[in-house]
Amino acid sequence: MTAESTFPSPGAQPREHGFSPVLLLPPQGTDPGGRFPVHKPPPRPTSPVPLLVVDGAAALLGALTLPGTQLRPLPVTLLLAASLLLGAPRAHPPVPGVLPELPTVCGRTAVAWLALAALVAAYRPDHALSARTLLVGFAVQAAAGCALRAAEYARWRAVLLRHPCTALVIGPAEAAQRVAAAVLRHPSCGMRPVGIVAGRPDGTEGLPVLTSGEEVERAVIQNGVRAVLTVHPSVRTRQAPLLRTLAEAGCEVWEVDAGAPSYARQERLAGFPCRRLEMSAARRGSAGKRTLDILVSGTLLLLAGPLLLACAVALRISDGPGVVFRQQRIGKDGRPFTLLKFRTHRPVDAHEAATRWSVANESEMRGLCRMLRRTSLDELLQLWNVLRGDMSLVGPRPERPYFVAQFRQTYPGYADRHRVRTGITGLAQVHGLRGDTSIEDRCRYDNAYIDNWSLWQDVCILLRTAATLVRPTGS
């Protein structure tokens, strides 16, 4: 949780890194959402459904090892459900292979069997699974899962060799040409670059360089482009509108590290470390995130009801009427909403409330109000914003329209924070970016959170926030 109490330090201006690309936007005449008016080619077989089928088949084969007295619909259903939920397979990586996934497959298979054993022991003690049954079932399911995945990946690699995915490479012309040439030398990558998107040509030989929105649109339509490779750190922020437009037109967006080798990432494309970026509005796992928001915010509102009532009564007695403070903030997709907090200060007028970052006469704030702000208890009412769907538990912190308009002009990538719901806490906040800290740094952390989002990351941020609240350092 955070409290905006002091004016933020602007921080250092972003460096150009030698790359000043022209901001490429769709040509005039396209719809306001920025989508290219293209006829999408048939969807490529990157759906996670085949992997779900593979994991389900492996779980059923493992269930066949259960003794006859235990081979009942309930244990089989539990094992199948646990295997699929723990797997949560995603779309294929650019160059799929089973060996990098071997530890993950074995780990989640072991967890599924241990969960099944615990449930059976709890509800049917007379049919508890023996250690031998667990080991045999685990071995059969893990072996079947790896073998079936290997077969599925071999099928997918054959598809990629026959019908490579056409791609655009975005970044400085020299680096982009180098990455494109490497990918073309390795047909097993399953990608065939057809053009370079750069601010201006640099005279290097290779693929044609596209420098305008019209050229990009024509390349997407004529070549059926289905993938985008970004090869420079600034592309993700400076070309975010173009990347989102391409993603909404059906393209997968990959970030390629064309610099020094990095061994932290497992996925490779022609030897370059890479990772997929989620640029489209419909994000994988959004249903799970919303479910977590509803469950946690609803539970906390019920548990914290007496505390909220006590805070409201104490504020009413010590500070008079007007316990709840309402303020317009900017949320997902730039839509305004009304944020709720306990009133710990009273602005002079509406103009000050909308345009003043720091609190007037904050040093003269009553002791109760200072305590609420220091412990972030004044922000508990935002759980109602989460339950309503205005906010999420975890996400970029929302800001007032006045400051959003300023920061959009000053900090590249600031507007990209509004791709998702704003949050009560976020990655920037658990890294100490609260109060008088750099907006540029917050923006970078927020976009990194969005690009690398996972449900587990949300859980970790919530746990770190809870730990911070135990030892509040002030806002």
FENGIMO-V46526 format. One record per residue. N is the residue number from 1. SS is DSSP state (a for helix, b for strand, c for the rest). PSI is psi in radians with two decimals (NA if undefined). Layout:
n:N ss:SS psi:PSI
n:N ss:SS psi:PSI
This chain:
n:1 ss:c psi:2.66
n:2 ss:c psi:2.90
n:3 ss:c psi:2.20
n:4 ss:c psi:1.76
n:5 ss:c psi:-0.34
n:6 ss:c psi:2.77
n:7 ss:c psi:2.35
n:8 ss:c psi:2.55
n:9 ss:c psi:2.33
n:10 ss:c psi:-0.41
n:11 ss:c psi:3.05
n:12 ss:c psi:2.56
n:13 ss:c psi:2.53
n:14 ss:c psi:2.45
n:15 ss:c psi:2.70
n:16 ss:c psi:-0.40
n:17 ss:c psi:0.42
n:18 ss:c psi:0.21
n:19 ss:c psi:1.97
n:20 ss:c psi:1.27
n:21 ss:c psi:2.60
n:22 ss:c psi:2.39
n:23 ss:c psi:1.91
n:24 ss:c psi:2.14
n:25 ss:c psi:2.76
n:26 ss:c psi:2.62
n:27 ss:c psi:2.88
n:28 ss:c psi:2.52
n:29 ss:c psi:-0.24
n:30 ss:c psi:2.96
n:31 ss:c psi:2.83
n:32 ss:c psi:-0.47
n:33 ss:c psi:-0.18
n:34 ss:c psi:0.25
n:35 ss:c psi:2.47
n:36 ss:c psi:2.39
n:37 ss:c psi:1.18
n:38 ss:c psi:2.74
n:39 ss:c psi:1.89
n:40 ss:c psi:2.41
n:41 ss:c psi:2.89
n:42 ss:c psi:2.45
n:43 ss:c psi:2.41
n:44 ss:c psi:2.67
n:45 ss:c psi:1.06
n:46 ss:c psi:0.25
n:47 ss:c psi:2.54
n:48 ss:c psi:-0.06
n:49 ss:a psi:-0.79
n:50 ss:a psi:-0.66
n:51 ss:a psi:-0.59
n:52 ss:a psi:-0.76
n:53 ss:a psi:-0.73
n:54 ss:a psi:-0.83
n:55 ss:a psi:-0.65
n:56 ss:a psi:-0.73
n:57 ss:a psi:-0.71
n:58 ss:a psi:-0.69
n:59 ss:a psi:-0.68
n:60 ss:a psi:-0.68
n:61 ss:a psi:-0.71
n:62 ss:a psi:-0.63
n:63 ss:a psi:-0.46
n:64 ss:c psi:-0.28
n:65 ss:c psi:-0.16
n:66 ss:c psi:2.49
n:67 ss:c psi:2.78
n:68 ss:c psi:-0.63
n:69 ss:c psi:-0.31
n:70 ss:c psi:-0.14
n:71 ss:c psi:1.30
n:72 ss:c psi:2.83
n:73 ss:a psi:-0.68
n:74 ss:a psi:-0.91
n:75 ss:a psi:-0.70
n:76 ss:a psi:-0.74
n:77 ss:a psi:-0.74
n:78 ss:a psi:-0.76
n:79 ss:a psi:-0.75
n:80 ss:a psi:-0.79
n:81 ss:a psi:-0.77
n:82 ss:a psi:-0.71
n:83 ss:a psi:-0.74
n:84 ss:a psi:-0.71
n:85 ss:a psi:-0.70
n:86 ss:a psi:-0.56
n:87 ss:a psi:-0.91
n:88 ss:c psi:0.98
n:89 ss:c psi:2.52
n:90 ss:c psi:-3.05
n:91 ss:c psi:2.84
n:92 ss:c psi:2.50
n:93 ss:c psi:2.95
n:94 ss:c psi:-0.69
n:95 ss:c psi:1.55
n:96 ss:c psi:2.55
n:97 ss:c psi:2.60
n:98 ss:c psi:-0.46
n:99 ss:a psi:-0.78
n:100 ss:a psi:-0.42
n:101 ss:a psi:-0.06
n:102 ss:a psi:-0.84
n:103 ss:a psi:-0.66
n:104 ss:a psi:-0.78
n:105 ss:a psi:-0.81
n:106 ss:a psi:-0.69
n:107 ss:a psi:-0.84
n:108 ss:a psi:-0.49
n:109 ss:a psi:-0.75
n:110 ss:a psi:-0.74
n:111 ss:a psi:-0.71
n:112 ss:a psi:-0.75
n:113 ss:a psi:-0.65
n:114 ss:a psi:-0.67
n:115 ss:a psi:-0.72
n:116 ss:a psi:-0.76
n:117 ss:a psi:-0.71
n:118 ss:a psi:-0.74
n:119 ss:a psi:-0.74
n:120 ss:a psi:-0.74
n:121 ss:a psi:-0.57
n:122 ss:a psi:-0.68
n:123 ss:a psi:-0.38
n:124 ss:c psi:1.25
n:125 ss:a psi:-0.51
n:126 ss:a psi:-0.20
n:127 ss:a psi:0.52
n:128 ss:c psi:2.50
n:129 ss:c psi:2.38
n:130 ss:c psi:2.88
n:131 ss:a psi:-0.66
n:132 ss:a psi:-0.74
n:133 ss:a psi:-0.74
n:134 ss:a psi:-0.80
n:135 ss:a psi:-0.77
n:136 ss:a psi:-0.78
n:137 ss:a psi:-0.74
n:138 ss:a psi:-0.81
n:139 ss:a psi:-0.77
n:140 ss:a psi:-0.80
n:141 ss:a psi:-0.74
n:142 ss:a psi:-0.78
n:143 ss:a psi:-0.76
n:144 ss:a psi:-0.70
n:145 ss:a psi:-0.78
n:146 ss:a psi:-0.74
n:147 ss:a psi:-0.77
n:148 ss:a psi:-0.68
n:149 ss:a psi:-0.69
n:150 ss:a psi:-0.73
n:151 ss:a psi:-0.73
n:152 ss:a psi:-0.71
n:153 ss:a psi:-0.61
n:154 ss:a psi:-0.72
n:155 ss:a psi:-0.74
n:156 ss:a psi:-0.67
n:157 ss:a psi:-0.63
n:158 ss:a psi:-0.68
n:159 ss:a psi:-0.73
n:160 ss:a psi:-0.66
n:161 ss:a psi:-0.67
n:162 ss:a psi:-0.67
n:163 ss:c psi:1.35
n:164 ss:c psi:2.64
n:165 ss:b psi:2.12
n:166 ss:b psi:2.52
n:167 ss:b psi:2.69
n:168 ss:b psi:2.54
n:169 ss:b psi:2.17
n:170 ss:b psi:2.26
n:171 ss:c psi:-3.03
n:172 ss:c psi:2.41
n:173 ss:a psi:-0.76
n:174 ss:a psi:-0.85
n:175 ss:a psi:-0.70
n:176 ss:a psi:-0.70
n:177 ss:a psi:-0.66
n:178 ss:a psi:-0.77
n:179 ss:a psi:-0.75
n:180 ss:a psi:-0.74
n:181 ss:a psi:-0.71
n:182 ss:a psi:-0.72
n:183 ss:a psi:-0.70
n:184 ss:a psi:-0.51
n:185 ss:c psi:-0.19
n:186 ss:c psi:1.48
n:187 ss:a psi:-0.41
n:188 ss:a psi:-0.25
n:189 ss:a psi:-0.41
n:190 ss:c psi:0.22
n:191 ss:b psi:2.55
n:192 ss:b psi:1.67
n:193 ss:b psi:2.42
n:194 ss:b psi:-0.10
n:195 ss:b psi:2.78
n:196 ss:b psi:2.31
n:197 ss:b psi:1.99
n:198 ss:c psi:2.88
n:199 ss:c psi:-0.63
n:200 ss:c psi:2.62
n:201 ss:c psi:2.64
n:202 ss:c psi:0.23
n:203 ss:c psi:-0.07
n:204 ss:c psi:2.59
n:205 ss:c psi:2.67
n:206 ss:c psi:-2.51
n:207 ss:c psi:2.73
n:208 ss:c psi:2.49
n:209 ss:b psi:2.18
n:210 ss:b psi:2.23
n:211 ss:c psi:0.09
n:212 ss:c psi:2.80
n:213 ss:a psi:-0.63
n:214 ss:a psi:-0.69
n:215 ss:a psi:-0.68
n:216 ss:a psi:-0.78
n:217 ss:a psi:-0.75
n:218 ss:a psi:-0.69
n:219 ss:a psi:-0.68
n:220 ss:a psi:-0.75
n:221 ss:a psi:-0.83
n:222 ss:a psi:-0.57
n:223 ss:a psi:-0.06
n:224 ss:c psi:0.81
n:225 ss:c psi:2.29
n:226 ss:c psi:0.00
n:227 ss:b psi:2.65
n:228 ss:b psi:2.27
n:229 ss:b psi:2.12
n:230 ss:b psi:2.34
n:231 ss:c psi:0.34
n:232 ss:c psi:2.43
n:233 ss:c psi:-0.56
n:234 ss:c psi:-0.22
n:235 ss:a psi:-0.72
n:236 ss:a psi:-0.55
n:237 ss:a psi:-0.79
n:238 ss:a psi:-0.54
n:239 ss:c psi:0.41
n:240 ss:a psi:-0.76
n:241 ss:a psi:-0.74
n:242 ss:a psi:-0.75
n:243 ss:a psi:-0.73
n:244 ss:a psi:-0.66
n:245 ss:a psi:-0.78
n:246 ss:a psi:-0.68
n:247 ss:a psi:-0.72
n:248 ss:a psi:-0.33
n:249 ss:c psi:0.04
n:250 ss:c psi:0.20
n:251 ss:c psi:2.50
n:252 ss:b psi:2.40
n:253 ss:b psi:2.17
n:254 ss:b psi:2.42
n:255 ss:b psi:2.15
n:256 ss:b psi:2.27
n:257 ss:c psi:1.74
n:258 ss:c psi:0.08
n:259 ss:c psi:-2.33
n:260 ss:c psi:2.53
n:261 ss:c psi:2.44
n:262 ss:c psi:2.24
n:263 ss:c psi:0.10
n:264 ss:c psi:-0.48
n:265 ss:c psi:2.43
n:266 ss:c psi:-0.57
n:267 ss:c psi:2.46
n:268 ss:b psi:2.59
n:269 ss:b psi:1.91
n:270 ss:c psi:0.61
n:271 ss:c psi:-0.21
n:272 ss:b psi:2.33
n:273 ss:b psi:2.48
n:274 ss:b psi:2.83
n:275 ss:b psi:2.65
n:276 ss:b psi:2.41
n:277 ss:b psi:2.37
n:278 ss:c psi:1.77
n:279 ss:c psi:-0.34
n:280 ss:c psi:2.87
n:281 ss:c psi:-0.66
n:282 ss:c psi:1.79
n:283 ss:c psi:2.49
n:284 ss:c psi:2.31
n:285 ss:c psi:0.10
n:286 ss:a psi:-0.58
n:287 ss:a psi:-0.71
n:288 ss:a psi:-0.67
n:289 ss:a psi:-0.76
n:290 ss:a psi:-0.65
n:291 ss:a psi:-0.76
n:292 ss:a psi:-0.73
n:293 ss:a psi:-0.81
n:294 ss:a psi:-0.80
n:295 ss:a psi:-0.84
n:296 ss:a psi:-0.81
n:297 ss:a psi:-0.71
n:298 ss:a psi:-0.75
n:299 ss:a psi:-0.78
n:300 ss:a psi:-0.64
n:301 ss:a psi:-0.68
n:302 ss:a psi:-0.79
n:303 ss:a psi:-0.61
n:304 ss:c psi:0.09
n:305 ss:a psi:-0.90
n:306 ss:a psi:-0.67
n:307 ss:a psi:-0.73
n:308 ss:a psi:-0.73
n:309 ss:a psi:-0.71
n:310 ss:a psi:-0.72
n:311 ss:a psi:-0.74
n:312 ss:a psi:-0.77
n:313 ss:a psi:-0.77
n:314 ss:a psi:-0.71
n:315 ss:a psi:-0.68
n:316 ss:a psi:-0.69
n:317 ss:a psi:-0.74
n:318 ss:a psi:-0.48
n:319 ss:a psi:0.06
n:320 ss:c psi:-2.96
n:321 ss:c psi:2.94
n:322 ss:c psi:1.04
n:323 ss:c psi:-0.65
n:324 ss:b psi:2.30
n:325 ss:b psi:2.16
n:326 ss:b psi:2.33
n:327 ss:b psi:2.45
n:328 ss:b psi:2.28
n:329 ss:b psi:2.87
n:330 ss:b psi:2.22
n:331 ss:c psi:-2.61
n:332 ss:a psi:2.42
n:333 ss:a psi:0.41
n:334 ss:a psi:0.25
n:335 ss:c psi:2.34
n:336 ss:b psi:2.65
n:337 ss:b psi:2.92
n:338 ss:b psi:2.00
n:339 ss:b psi:2.44
n:340 ss:b psi:2.39
n:341 ss:b psi:2.82
n:342 ss:b psi:2.40
n:343 ss:c psi:2.00
n:344 ss:c psi:-0.11
n:345 ss:c psi:2.85
n:346 ss:c psi:1.85
n:347 ss:c psi:2.70
n:348 ss:c psi:-0.75
n:349 ss:c psi:-3.14
n:350 ss:a psi:-0.59
n:351 ss:a psi:-0.76
n:352 ss:a psi:-0.70
n:353 ss:a psi:-0.57
n:354 ss:a psi:-0.44
n:355 ss:a psi:-0.17
n:356 ss:c psi:2.18
n:357 ss:c psi:-0.89
n:358 ss:c psi:2.80
n:359 ss:c psi:2.27
n:360 ss:c psi:2.34
n:361 ss:c psi:0.72
n:362 ss:a psi:-0.56
n:363 ss:a psi:-0.37
n:364 ss:a psi:0.15
n:365 ss:c psi:2.48
n:366 ss:c psi:2.73
n:367 ss:a psi:-0.72
n:368 ss:a psi:-0.74
n:369 ss:a psi:-0.72
n:370 ss:a psi:-0.68
n:371 ss:a psi:-0.73
n:372 ss:a psi:-0.72
n:373 ss:a psi:-0.69
n:374 ss:a psi:-0.62
n:375 ss:a psi:-0.03
n:376 ss:c psi:0.26
n:377 ss:a psi:-0.39
n:378 ss:a psi:-0.27
n:379 ss:a psi:0.05
n:380 ss:c psi:-0.51
n:381 ss:c psi:-0.31
n:382 ss:a psi:-0.23
n:383 ss:a psi:-0.52
n:384 ss:a psi:-0.66
n:385 ss:a psi:-0.66
n:386 ss:a psi:-0.80
n:387 ss:a psi:-0.64
n:388 ss:a psi:-0.37
n:389 ss:c psi:0.04
n:390 ss:c psi:-0.61
n:391 ss:c psi:3.07
n:392 ss:b psi:2.88
n:393 ss:b psi:-0.72
n:394 ss:b psi:2.29
n:395 ss:c psi:3.12
n:396 ss:c psi:2.48
n:397 ss:c psi:2.38
n:398 ss:c psi:2.64
n:399 ss:b psi:2.88
n:400 ss:c psi:2.65
n:401 ss:a psi:-0.66
n:402 ss:a psi:-0.81
n:403 ss:a psi:-0.56
n:404 ss:a psi:-0.75
n:405 ss:a psi:-0.68
n:406 ss:a psi:-0.85
n:407 ss:a psi:-0.55
n:408 ss:a psi:-0.62
n:409 ss:a psi:-0.46
n:410 ss:a psi:-0.65
n:411 ss:c psi:1.98
n:412 ss:c psi:2.36
n:413 ss:c psi:-0.08
n:414 ss:a psi:-0.70
n:415 ss:a psi:-0.41
n:416 ss:a psi:-0.30
n:417 ss:a psi:-0.39
n:418 ss:a psi:0.28
n:419 ss:a psi:-0.42
n:420 ss:c psi:2.99
n:421 ss:c psi:2.49
n:422 ss:c psi:2.89
n:423 ss:b psi:2.88
n:424 ss:b psi:-0.66
n:425 ss:b psi:2.97
n:426 ss:c psi:-3.14
n:427 ss:a psi:-0.66
n:428 ss:a psi:-0.70
n:429 ss:a psi:-0.70
n:430 ss:a psi:-0.18
n:431 ss:c psi:0.31
n:432 ss:c psi:0.13
n:433 ss:c psi:1.33
n:434 ss:c psi:2.74
n:435 ss:c psi:-2.27
n:436 ss:c psi:1.26
n:437 ss:c psi:2.95
n:438 ss:c psi:2.22
n:439 ss:a psi:-0.61
n:440 ss:a psi:-0.75
n:441 ss:a psi:-0.73
n:442 ss:a psi:-0.77
n:443 ss:a psi:-0.75
n:444 ss:a psi:-0.78
n:445 ss:a psi:-0.73
n:446 ss:a psi:-0.77
n:447 ss:a psi:-0.59
n:448 ss:a psi:-0.69
n:449 ss:a psi:-0.78
n:450 ss:a psi:-0.77
n:451 ss:a psi:-0.51
n:452 ss:c psi:0.45
n:453 ss:c psi:2.47
n:454 ss:c psi:2.72
n:455 ss:a psi:-0.61
n:456 ss:a psi:-0.62
n:457 ss:a psi:-0.68
n:458 ss:a psi:-0.78
n:459 ss:a psi:-0.76
n:460 ss:a psi:-0.72
n:461 ss:a psi:-0.69
n:462 ss:a psi:-0.71
n:463 ss:a psi:-0.70
n:464 ss:a psi:-0.62
n:465 ss:a psi:-0.75
n:466 ss:a psi:-0.69
n:467 ss:a psi:-0.62
n:468 ss:a psi:-0.66
n:469 ss:a psi:-0.46
n:470 ss:a psi:-0.55
n:471 ss:c psi:1.17
n:472 ss:c psi:2.46
n:473 ss:c psi:0.15
n:474 ss:c psi:2.86
n:475 ss:c psi:NA
